[in-house]
Amino acid sequence: MLHWFDSIILGIVEGLTEFLPVSSTGHMILTNKLLGYGEETPEQLKTFEIVIQFAAILAIAIVYRHKILQVFGLGRKDVVKGLSVDALPKRRLNMLHVILGIVPPLGVAFVFRDFIKEIGFHTAPVLWALVAGGIYMWVTEYFYDSGKIKRTAETMDDISYRQALIIGVLQCVSALWPGFSRSGSTIAAGMLGGVSYRASADFSFFIAIPIMTAATGYELLSNIDNFRSGQIDVGFLLTGFIVSFFVAWIVVIAFLRALQKLKLKYFAWYRFAVAALFYLFIMR
């Protein structure tokens, strides 16, 4: 039986972790276990998770609404960063950048979806993914800060097609391994490809919109009967939606503002701590 308190807790967890490099999928799986749902997620809870993911998508879409309009050619070019039309950069983020960044992980996730659901969405693989993702982020930041990686893109508009493709390809790891972190893999991939930390984070959040829309839309169609049956309480769904939306919106804005202070290694430490604590006190 789902309780309204669970909707608040899960909404907060989704909002807090969806766009940070800590793995929202991993945290949702671990939180479900802490709430007593075990390895097998109830059908009602699957429906609820779809709803709160849509809330997080809406939050990030609002944050990047101007960039979305730009990519579709609908934004006002004369007000970008206060520059005149003549002073605008010649290279701008466009739809091809987005396609290169999202097609590889979406393709891999679709082809291996049954395998991922059968093997990946369990506690042990998630804990290993938290550790592996943390090591990947730590090593990436070490090479990035050492100056061994030449930075060629300071903003999203500076990202080349090659860099967008690198981000898309390396993002496949997170698509195959729940708990590895989509945002962590994309931010680190961008830094490895010569994209600044800020631009990598911006691009990671931006391409999350179509990726999450596609993935969540697919899950929605797969679980449409759960919505039609009316077995889940509307208040439960609405509570989780509102909580997830506002928490995700606040987290993204706060993260971008504090980006220079929030090094990837700090998130790596957090991932290691979560994996260790969960193993010691829950699994043993």
KOLZA-703333 format. One record per atom (N, C-alpha, C): residue in three letters; x, y, z. Coordinates in steps of 0.001 Angstrom, whole numbers, plus 524288, in hexadecimal, padded with zeros to 5 digits. Example, Ala and Ser with C-alpha at 12.3 -4.5 7.8 and 13.67 -1.06 7.14 Angstrom:
<pts>
ALA833867E9C681E78/ALA8300C7EE6C81E78/ALA833907F31C81E78/SER832327F73681BA8/SER835667FBDC81BE4/SER832648001E81EBE/
</pts>
This chain:
<pts>
MET8034F7FB5580000/MET800008000080000/MET80373804DE80000/LEU802A5808387FC33/LEU805B380CF87FBC8/LEU80392811267FF74/HIS80710813F480207/HIS80588817F7805C0/HIS8072A81D4A803B8/TRP804518216280526/TRP80590826A580345/TRP80B018284A804EE/PHE80CCB8265E80982/PHE81211827A280B4D/PHE816238258D80780/ASP81513820F580535/ASP818A381EBF80156/ASP81900822427FC8B/SER814AB8249C7FB03/SER814AB828007F668/SER8181F82CC47F745/ILE8182582ED47FC13/ILE81B74833577FD4B/ILE8212F831C37FD39/ILE8226D82D6F7FFC0/ILE827D882B947FFF7/ILE829E982A767FA79/LEU826EE827957F75F/LEU828A88262D7F220/LEU828EB82AF77EE93/GLY8254F82EA07EF4E/GLY82570833737EC40/GLY82A53836987ED69/ILE82BCE836D97F264/ILE8308D839A37F3E9/ILE83561836EF7F1AC/VAL83595831CC7F215/VAL83A1882EDD7F01A/VAL83AA382F927EA3A/GLU8364E82F3B7E764/GLU8366D82FF27E1B5/GLU838498356B7E04D/GLY8360A839527E2D5/GLY8378083EB57E1B5/GLY83D2083FE27E309/LEU83F0A83DC07E75F/LEU8446183EC07E913/LEU8486F83C2D7E590/THR847408378D7E39A/THR84B4D834647E113/THR84AEE834037DB26/GLU84697835A47D8D8/GLU845E1834C57D338/GLU84A19837627CFF0/PHE84BBC83C167D16C/PHE84F6B83EF17CE28/PHE854CE83F957D098/LEU8559983D657D532/LEU85AC583D757D796/LEU85DA7838637D639/PRO862DD8387C7D61E/PRO865D8833CD7D4A3/PRO8662B82FB57D8F4/VAL861A282E277DAF4/VAL8618082A4D7DF31/VAL85DFB825AA7DDE4/SER85B2C825EA7D981/SER857AB821D17D79C/SER85258821E67DA4B/SER84E7F824087D79E/SER84930824127D9B4/SER846E481E937D9BA/THR8480981B807D59E/THR84604816247D55D/THR84804812F47D9F1/GLY84D16813757DAF9/GLY84F52810A07DF5D/GLY84CE78123A7E480/HIS84C298174B7E545/HIS849E0819297EA2A/HIS84423817907EAB1/MET8414B817787E65C/MET83BD7815CB7E6A2/MET83B7780FFE7E813/ILE83EE480CD27E5CD/ILE83EEB807387E70B/ILE840408065D7ECCB/LEU844398091C7EEA5/LEU845D1808877F419/LEU841A980AA47F7D4/THR83F2F80F037F657/THR83B19811407F99D/THR8365F80DA17F9E3/ASN834ED80B507F57E/ASN8309B807927F576/ASN831AD803127F939/LYS83685801637F94F/LYS837F27FD167FCD3/LYS837847FED48027F/LEU8394B8039C8039E/LEU838F2805A7808ED/LEU833408064A80AA7/LEU82FD78077E806EC/LEU82A488081B80826/LEU8276C802E080889/GLY82A477FEA980776/GLY828007F97E8082E/GLY8258F7F70E8036A/TYR826CC7F91F7FEBD/TYR8246E7F6F87FA06/TYR827877F27C7F7AD/GLY82C467F1A87F982/GLY82F567ED3B7F7A9/GLY831547EE047F222/GLU833117E9B47EFBE/GLU8354D7E9E67EA7E/GLU831297EAA07E64D/GLU82C807E87C7E726/GLU828547E8D27E345/GLU824FE7EDA27E454/THR824FF7F1547E0A4/THR822157F6277E149/THR81C497F5477E022/PRO818BE7F6C57E3C1/PRO813207F6387E2C8/PRO811797F9577DDFB/GLU80D617F77D7DB4B/GLU80B907FA1A7D690/GLU80A077FFBF7D7AF/GLN8077C800B17DC21/GLN805EB806017DD77/GLN80AB1809897DE1F/LEU80ED4807677E04A/LEU8138780A7C7E11C/LEU8163380BB47DBEA/LYS815F2808127D831/LYS8181D8091D7D304/LYS8154E80DB37D077/THR8102780DCE7D109/THR80D0E8121A7CEF3/THR80E9C817377D181/PHE80F44817187D68D/PHE810BB81BC07D973/PHE8160F81DC77D7BA/GLU819D881A537D6F2/GLU81F1481BEB7D55A/GLU81F0681E897CFFD/ILE81B9081CC77CC8A/ILE81AFB81F457C76F/ILE81921824E57C812/VAL8155D8259D7CB8D/VAL8131F82AD17CC69/VAL8173082E947CE9B/ILE81A3D82CF07D279/ILE81E01830877D4D7/ILE8229F8318B7D136/GLN823BF82DE87CDA7/GLN827D282EF27C9CC/GLN8260A833227C5F4/PHE82110833017C479/PHE81EF7837137C117/PHE81F4483C627C3CA/ALA81E7C83C797C8E0/ALA81EE4841597CBD2/ALA82470843837CB83/ALA8284C840137CC00/ALA82DBF841C07CBAC/ALA82F07843BB7C62D/ILE82CED8412A7C228/ILE82DB4842E97BCC7/ILE82B7F8485F7BC0B/LEU826D5849457BE14/LEU8245A84E687BD94/LEU827A38529C7C02F/ALA829D6851617C4B9/ALA82D0D855267C78E/ALA831D6856B87C462/ILE83497852E57C22F/ILE83955854187BF38/ILE837FB856D67BA18/ALA8338C855927B7D1/ALA831E4858297B2FB/ALA830DB85DF67B3F3/ILE82EB585F357B86B/ILE82DB8864B77B9BB/ILE832E18679B7BA78/VAL836A3865157BD12/VAL83BB58678C7BDF3/VAL83E6C868C97B8C2/TYR83DFA865387B4F9/TYR840AB865DF7AFF6/TYR83CEF8675C7AB89/ARG838BE869EB7ACCF/ARG834CD86B327A8DE/ARG836F486EA37A47A/HIS83A5B872517A5C3/HIS83C82875CB7A1BF/HIS84024872CF79E0E/LYS8432C86F3D7A02B/LYS846AB86C2179CE3/LYS843858686D7996C/ILE83F2E8666479B5B/ILE83BCB8630579831/ILE839B48661379383/LEU837FA86AD17947B/LEU8360786E1B7903C/LEU83A5886F4178C43/GLN83F1C8701278E34/GLN8437F8712278AB6/GLN8447E86C8778710/VAL84499867D178944/VAL845B48632878627/VAL8419A86267781E5/PHE83CC1863BE7831D/PHE838938634977F3F/PHE8381E8682777BD0/GLY83BB686BD477C8E/GLY83BB08708277956/GLY8375F8744877A95/LEU835598741377F67/LEU830EC87761780E1/LEU8326D87BAC784B5/GLY8373E87B88786A8/GLY838D987F6978A82/GLY83A4A8849378800/ARG83A678889978B22/ARG83C0888DC07894B/ARG841F188E0D7895C/LYS8445A88E1A784CF/LYS84A0588E0678476/LYS84C838932478636/ASP849738975278656/ASP84BB689C5C78799/ASP84C3289D5C78D6F/VAL84A688999A790A4/VAL84ABF89A7779645/VAL84E218966A798FF/VAL850D689320795F4/VAL8542288F1B79841/VAL858C58919479B04/LYS858FE890F97A026/LYS85D44892EF7A358/LYS85E2F898C87A28B/GLY85A3789BA37A0D3/GLY85ABB8A1447A046/GLY85DFE8A2ED79B99/LEU85F2889F5779803/LEU862698A09C7938C/LEU85F1F8A28A78EFD/SER861778A5A478BBD/SER85ED08A74C786F4/SER85EE98A2D478310/VAL85BE88A34077EF4/VAL85BB389F1577B0C/VAL8611889E2D778B0/ASP863F68A24A77790/ASP8691C8A1CA77530/ASP86D1389F49778DD/ALA86C2789FDF77DF7/ALA86FE689DDF781C9/ALA86EC88984778370/LEU86A7B8961B78194/LEU86916890C678317/LEU86D0488CD8780F6/PRO86E09888A4783DD/PRO871B9884B5781FC/PRO86FC58821B77D0A/LYS87373880BD7798D/LYS871F987E5977494/LYS87010878C977565/ARG8724A8761C77959/ARG870AC870BE77A54/ARG86CB8870B577EB7/ARG8685886E2077DE2/ARG8643186DE9781CE/ARG8626E868487827B/LEU860E6866F87872A/LEU85EBE861C778829/LEU859F186103784CA/ASN859A285C9D7820B/ASN8552885B9F77EAA/ASN8532A8561177F60/MET84F4F854BE77C4A/MET84CC084FAB77CDC/MET8507284B1D77BE7/LEU8544284BC577866/LEU857DC8477E7774A/LEU85B318463277C13/HIS85CC284A2E77EFE/HIS85FA08493D783DF/HIS85C60845D17878F/VAL8576984727787FD/VAL853E78444C78B7D/VAL8534183EAC789A2/ILE8528F83DF278487/ILE851E5838AF78258/ILE856B6835517836A/LEU85B51837847828F/LEU860288349F7837D/LEU860C38332E78943/GLY85EA38367478CAC/GLY85F218357C79240/GLY85B2E831A579471/ILE856C7830D1791AD/ILE852AB82D85793E6/ILE851C18285D7910A/VAL8531A8280F78C02/VAL851F48234678906/VAL854EF81E8478B08/PRO85A0F81EE478C0E/PRO85CD981A3678DF6/PRO85A85817DD792F2/PRO859B181AF479729/PRO8578B8188B79BF2/PRO851F7816A179B47/LEU84EC58197479849/LEU84960817B879774/LEU84944812AA79450/GLY84CB18123C7906D/GLY84CF080D7978D4D/GLY84E9A808CD79088/VAL8529C80979793B1/VAL854868053F7970A/VAL85063803B179B06/ALA84DD78079379D67/ALA849D5806737A157/ALA845468037979EF0/PHE843DD804C279A1B/PHE83F768021879794/PHE840DC7FC757962E/VAL845797FBA879409/VAL8471E7F66579260/VAL847B57F2BB7970A/PHE849DE7F4C479B4F/PHE84B0A7F17279FDB/PHE847347F2457A45C/ARG842957F4657A342/ARG83EE77F5C67A76E/ARG83D517F11D7AAC2/ASP83C637EC987A85A/ASP83ABB7E8037AB62/ASP83F257E60D7AEE0/PHE843DC7E6077ACC6/PHE848667E44E7AFD3/PHE8495C7E7F47B46D/ILE848E27ED057B379/ILE849D57F0E27B79A/ILE845DB7F03C7BC00/LYS840E77EF8A7BA9B/LYS83CDA7EEE97BE95/LYS83D917E9E47C1B7/GLU83F6D7E5CD7BF1C/GLU83FFA7E0C57C1BD/GLU844B67E0937C556/ILE848FC7E2F57C3A2/ILE84DE97E2857C683/ILE84F3B7E7637C9AD/GLY84E717EBF77C750/GLY8508B7F0BE7C984/GLY84D937F3177CE09/PHE848617F2727CE2F/PHE845427F5287D21C/PHE844E37F21A7D731/HIS849587F0AE7D94A/HIS849A77EE057DE4E/HIS84DD67F0AD7E19D/THR84DB57EFAD7E69C/THR850FA7F29D7EA39/THR856CE7F2027E933/ALA858B57ED357E8A8/ALA85E537EC477E810/ALA860A17EEFE7E348/PRO85E4C7EE627DE8F/PRO860787F1247DA07/PRO860697F7117DAA7/VAL85C7A7F91F7DD50/VAL85C297FEC87DE29/VAL8609E800A47E1A1/LEU861CC7FDAD7E5C7/LEU8660B7FF2B7E948/LEU86B4E7FF297E66A/TRP86C237FB3C7E322/TRP870EF7FB127E00D/TRP871197FF957DC2B/ALA86C99801027DA07/ALA86C5E805587D64E/ALA86DAB80A837D8FB/LEU86BE680B2F7DDCE/LEU86D2C80FE47E0BD/LEU87312810717E16B/VAL8759D80C1B7E2A2/VAL87B4680C2F7E364/VAL87E1780D1F7DE37/ALA87C9980A387DA34/ALA87F3580AAD7D51D/ALA87E80810247D2D9/GLY879C7812457D349/GLY878CC817857D155/GLY87BE781B997D44A/GLY87C7E81ACE7D966/GLY87F8E81E6A7DC87/GLY8854981E707DAF3/ILE8876C819C97D9F1/ILE88CE1819617D83A/ILE88D9281C187D2EE/TYR889E881B317CF62/TYR88A1A81D9D7CA2E/TYR88A1C8238F7CA99/MET886BC825B37CDD5/MET8867282B597CE86/MET88B6982D797D115/TRP88D7382AB77D4F5/TRP8922182C727D7BB/TRP896D182CA47D403/VAL8978E828777D101/VAL89BF7828377CD5C/VAL89B7B82C6D7C934/THR896B582D367C740/THR895D58313E7C348/THR897538369D7C54E/GLU8959B837DF7CA08/GLU896CB83D027CC31/GLU89CA383DA17CD34/TYR89F46839767CE97/TYR8A4ED839BD7CF71/TYR8A7B183B757CA6B/PHE8A676838E37C60E/PHE8A8EA83A487C113/PHE8A73C83FB37BF49/TYR8A258841117C058/TYR8A04F846377BECE/TYR8A32384A947C1C5/ASP8A3B6849FA7C6E2/ASP8A63B84DFE7CA19/ASP8AC2084E287C950/SER8AE74849E67C78E/SER8B422849B97C6D0/SER8B5DC84CB47C1FE/GLY8B22284E387BEB5/GLY8B37A8510F7B9F0/GLY8B4E684D8F7B563/LYS8B44F848777B60C/LYS8B5A1844D17B1DD/LYS8B1748449E7AD9B/ILE8ACEF846E47AEC0/ILE8A8B1847147AAE6/ILE8A82484CAE7A8FB/LYS8A89484D767A3F4/LYS8A81A852AD7A1AA/LYS8A25C854367A145/ARG8A0F78588D7A3A0/ARG89B9385A607A390/ARG89A8F85DA779EAF/THR896BF85C0E79BB3/THR8956A85ED7796E0/THR88FD5860D5796D3/ALA88CD285FA579AE5/ALA8875C8616379B23/ALA8862D863647A09C/GLU88564868727A113/GLU8844286ACA7A622/GLU87E6C86B237A741/THR87B3786B4F7A326/THR8758886B897A3C2/THR873038675E7A064/MET86E04866917A114/MET86B3B862C479DDD/MET86B978640F79814/ASP86B7886917796C9/ASP86BAA86AAD79155/ASP870F08699078ECF/ASP874F18688E79201/ASP87A278675F78FF3/ASP87AED8618E78EE9/ILE8775785E49790B5/ILE877E58589F79023/ILE877C78571878A67/SER87B8E853E5788D3/SER87BCC8521178369/SER8787E84D20782C4/TYR877AE84B9C77DE0/TYR874C1846CB77CE1/TYR877C48421577EF6/ARG87CE48423B77E89/ARG8801C83DEE78084/ARG87F7883D6678669/GLN87F9B841BE7892C/GLN87F018419478EDA/GLN8799283FB67906D/ALA875998415678D8E/ALA8704683F8B78EA9/ALA86FD9839A778DEC/LEU8727D837A0789E3/LEU8725B831FF788E2/LEU8754482F0478D26/ILE879BA8311478EEF/ILE87CA182E987933A/ILE8792982E247980C/ILE87666832587993C/ILE872DF8325579DC0/ILE86E9A82E3F79D0D/GLY86C6982DFA79858/GLY8684882A2E7974C/GLY86A2382498797C6/VAL86EC982373795AC/VAL870DB81E18795BE/VAL8723081C6779B51/LEU874F681FC779E3F/LEU8766F81E577A396/LEU871B381E117A73C/GLN86D80820A17A5B3/GLN868B5820747A8C8/GLN8662381B157A88E/CYS867BF817EB7A4CB/CYS86582812B07A436/CYS8667980F4C7A902/VAL86ABE8105F7ABC8/VAL86BEE80D4F7B07E/VAL8678C80DE17B477/SER865C0812B87B545/SER86190813967B90E/SER85C6A811487B731/ALA85BB0811107B1FA/ALA856E980EBF7AFE0/ALA856BC808DF7B0DF/LEU85B55806707B0DE/LEU85BA7800CA7B1B0/LEU85BEE7FF427B76C/TRP85DB2802D97BABB/TRP85EDA801797C029/TRP85C1A805307C3E6/PRO8575A803ED7C59F/PRO8548F8073A7C964/PRO857D2808257CE45/GLY8583380D177CFCE/GLY85B5680E737D44D/GLY86062811227D2D7/PHE861EE810CA7CDD3/PHE866D0813347CC1A/PHE86639819227CBCF/SER8619581B0A7CA99/SER86036820937CA5D/SER860B8822C97C4E5/ARG85C45824407C2B3/ARG85C31826A87BD84/ARG85EF082BF07BD9F/SER85DA382F317C17E/SER8600F8345E7C1BB/SER865E5833F37C2DE/GLY867678304F7C642/GLY86CEB82F9F7C772/GLY8700082DF57C2AF/SER86DDB82A4D7BFA4/SER870A28286C7BB07/SER8710282CA07B6D7/THR86CF382FDA7B63C/THR86D17833E47B238/THR870A88386B7B3B8/ILE8707283A0C7B8A6/ILE873E283E4E7BA62/ILE8799283CAF7B9DE/ALA87AD6837FA7BBB5/ALA88039836127BB5D/ALA881DB8354F7B5AF/ALA87E57833657B268/ALA87F988329D7ACE0/ALA880CC837CD7AA3C/GLY87DBD83BC77AB77/GLY87EBC840EC7A947/GLY8840E842FA7AAE2/MET8856D8425E7AFD7/MET88A848442C7B1CA/MET88EF6841367AF2A/LEU88E5183C217AE4E/LEU8924A839137AB91/LEU892F383AE77A5F4/GLY88EA783CC87A3A8/GLY88ECA83E9579E40/GLY8907B8443479D97/GLY891DF846D87A1E0/GLY893B384C377A176/GLY88F8E850507A24C/VAL88B2784ECD7A484/VAL886F28527C7A5B4/VAL8878B8543E7AB60/SER886AA8593C7AC6D/SER8873285B327B1C4/SER8834F8587D7B56A/TYR8847B858AA7BA71/TYR8811D856477BE6D/TYR87B9C858877BE0E/ARG87B2885DBE7BDBA/ARG87609860427BD7D/ARG8731A85EC27B882/ALA875C585EE47B40F/ALA8733085D8F7AF24/ALA87199857D17AF08/SER874D88546F7B157/SER8738B84ED87B1A3/SER86E9A84E057B4D9/ALA86E34850D57B945/ALA86994850667BC90/ALA864C68527D7B9B8/ASP86557856F87B731/ASP860F7859377B444/ASP85F0E8557A7B00B/PHE862AE853487AD16/PHE8613184FC27A8D2/PHE85ED484AC27AAF9/SER860E6848ED7AF64/SER85EC1844467B1E8/SER85910845207B36F/PHE857F9849957B5F1/PHE852AB84AC57B797/PHE84F1984B8F7B2D9/PHE8513884E227AED7/PHE84E0984F677AA44/PHE84C5984A807A751/ILE8500F846EF7A641/ILE84E99842467A351/ILE84B9383E5F7A6B1/ALA84B7183F657ABD2/ALA8483683C167AF34/ALA8427183CAB7ADD1/ILE840FC841377ABC0/ILE83B788422F7AA89/ILE8397083E547A679/PRO83BE283DEE7A1CC/PRO839E583A1779E02/PRO83AD78347379FA6/ILE83F38833687A24D/ILE8405782E0C7A3ED/ILE83C4C82C297A7E0/MET83B4982F557ABCC/MET8378682DD27AFCF/MET831F982DB77ADAF/THR830DB831457AA13/THR82BA5831447A7B5/THR82AB582C3B7A4B4/ALA82EAA82A977A1A9/ALA82E30825C579EA8/ALA82DCB821017A235/ALA83146820B67A614/ALA8315D81C307A995/ALA82C7281BE57ACE8/THR82AE38205A7AF0D/THR826408206E7B264/THR8215581FA87AF28/GLY82149821C97AA66/GLY81CD1820F67A6EF/GLY81C1D81B3C7A598/TYR8207D8188B7A4BC/TYR82043812EE7A396/TYR81E1580FED7A841/GLU81FF4811547ACEE/GLU81DF780EBE7B19F/GLU8183180FEE7B27B/LEU816A0814A77B113/LEU8111F816177B199/LEU80DB0812A17AE30/LEU80F4E811E07A951/LEU80C4F80E8A7A5C1/LEU80C48808DF7A79F/SER810A4807357A9EF/SER810FE801D07ABD7/SER80D97800E17B0A3/ASN80C85805207B389/ASN8097C804A17B860/ASN80452807987B81A/ILE80264808747B363/ILE7FDA880B9A7B2B2/ILE7F8F2809347B56A/ASP7F8D3803FF7B5CF/ASP7F468801647B85F/ASP7F418802CC7BE26/ASN7F8A1803F07C092/ASN7F89F805747C615/ASN7F5DA80AAC7C6DE/PHE7F65280E2F7C303/PHE7F3A5813327C357/PHE7EDCE812877C25E/ARG7EC7C80F317BEA2/ARG7E70080E637BD3C/ARG7E3EE80BA27C183/SER7E69F808487C478/SER7E3E28053E7C876/SER7E1F78088F7CCFD/GLY7E49F80D017CDDE/GLY7E305810737D22B/GLY7E43C80E3B7D781/GLN7E7EC80A8A7D7C7/GLN7E9278080D7DCC1/GLN7ECB280B637E03E/ILE7EF2880F517DDE8/ILE7F2B6812927E0F0/ILE7F016817BE7E248/ASP7F0DB819827E708/ASP7EE4F81E367E8FB/ASP7F0718231A7E63D/VAL7ECE6826797E45A/VAL7EE6E82B3C7E198/VAL7F17D82ED97E534/GLY7EFEA82F3D7EA1D/GLY7F2AB832807EDD3/GLY7F847830C37EE9F/PHE7F91E82BA07EE8C/PHE7FE5A829657EF08/PHE801B782B1F7EA6F/LEU7FF8D82ACC7E5AB/LEU8025982C607E0F8/LEU8037C8323C7E0FD/LEU7FF8B8354F7E261/LEU8001A83AFD7E246/LEU8041E83CDF7E63C/THR8041F83A857EAD3/THR807ED83C017EEDC/THR80D7B83B0A7ECF6/GLY80E65836717EAE0/GLY81395835227E8EA/GLY81537838967E46A/PHE81185839CF7E0F4/PHE812A383D1E7DC6C/PHE8146D842877DE29/ILE81178844EA7E1AE/ILE812BA84A347E382/ILE817F184A527E657/VAL818D1846887E9C2/VAL81DB2846587ECB9/VAL822548459D7E914/SER821ED841E47E56E/SER8262D840D67E1CA/SER8275F8458F7DE60/PHE82353848437DC82/PHE8240A84CCA7D91F/PHE8271E8510F7DBE1/PHE8255B852A77E073/PHE827DC8570A7E323/PHE82D50855A67E516/VAL82E10850E07E6F5/VAL8334184F537E8D4/VAL8371784F267E440/ALA8357A84CDD7DFCB/ALA838DE84C907DB37/ALA83A46852017D93B/TRP836768557E7D910/TRP8375485ADD7D73D/TRP83B5185DAA7DAB6/ILE83AAC85D2C7DFCF/ILE83E3F85FB97E37E/ILE843B785D637E321/VAL844068583A7E2BC/VAL84910855947E297/VAL84C3A857307DDD2/VAL849C58574B7D942/VAL84C95858B07D473/VAL84EA685E447D4C1/ILE84B63861E47D66B/ILE84D13867597D6D1/ILE8517E867EC7DACA/ALA850F5865577DF48/ALA854F5865AC7E354/ALA85A0E8632D7E183/PHE859A985ECD7DEC9/PHE85E5385C1D7DCE0/PHE8614F85F807D901/LEU85E87861EC7D555/LEU861108652A7D16A/LEU86399869F87D3E3/ARG8612F86C137D7EC/ARG86361870AD7DA82/ARG8682D86F5E7DDC3/ALA8685086AA57DFEC/ALA86CA6869187E351/ALA8706D865697E09A/LEU8704E865757DB62/LEU873248618B7D853/LEU878FF861677D979/GLN87B69865FA7D9E6/GLN8810F866237DAA5/GLN882BA863C07DFDE/LYS87F39863EB7E3B2/LYS88078861BF7E8D5/LYS87F2A85BF77E935/LEU87B9F85A2E7E5D9/LEU879D4854C27E61D/LEU87CD18516A7E23C/LYS8817084FD17E3B3/LYS884AE84C907E062/LYS88251847177DFDC/LEU8839C844747DB8E/LEU8819F83F297DABC/LEU8838183B6A7DEF5/LYS8882B83C637E10F/LYS88A3B838CF7E502/LYS886DF838CD7E9F3/TYR8843B83D2C7EB10/TYR880CC83D4E7EF9C/TYR87C2C839A07EED6/PHE87A168398C7EA13/PHE875CF835ED7E8E5/PHE877CB8304E7E8E5/ALA87CB282F897E753/ALA87F0082A527E769/ALA87F5C828597ED09/TRP8812C82BB87F099/TRP8816982A327F61E/TRP87C09828B07F825/TYR8783182BCF7F6B4/TYR872D682ABF7F86B/TYR87106825687F673/ARG87226824447F187/ARG8708B81F407EF40/ARG8732581ABC7F222/PHE8782D81B477F349/PHE87AF68172C7F617/PHE87881816557FB82/ALA8773381A9F7FE1E/ALA874F981A5080361/ALA86F9E817AE80346/VAL86C57819227FF8B/VAL86724816CD7FF1C/VAL8678C810F87FE19/ALA86AEA80F737FA7C/ALA86B95809E97F93C/ALA86D76806DE7FDFD/ALA871498090C800D7/ALA873738065A80567/ALA86F71805E1809C8/LEU86CBB80A2480AF2/LEU868DB80A1580F2A/LEU864638065B80DEE/PHE8629F8067380914/PHE85E3C8030A807AA/PHE85FDF7FD59807F7/TYR864A87FC3780657/TYR866877F6CA80691/TYR867107F4FB80C39/LEU869497F84B80F8D/LEU86A657F6C4814EE/LEU865757F62681843/PHE861AF7F9C381787/PHE85D3D7F9E781B0E/PHE858227F7B0818D1/ILE857E47F6F6813B6/ILE8530C7F50781158/ILE853BA7EF9580F01/MET857F67EEC280C36/MET858817E9D38095B/MET85AD67E57980CB7/ARG85DDE7E6DE810A4/ARG8606D7E2D1813C2/ARG85CEC7E0EA81831/
</pts>
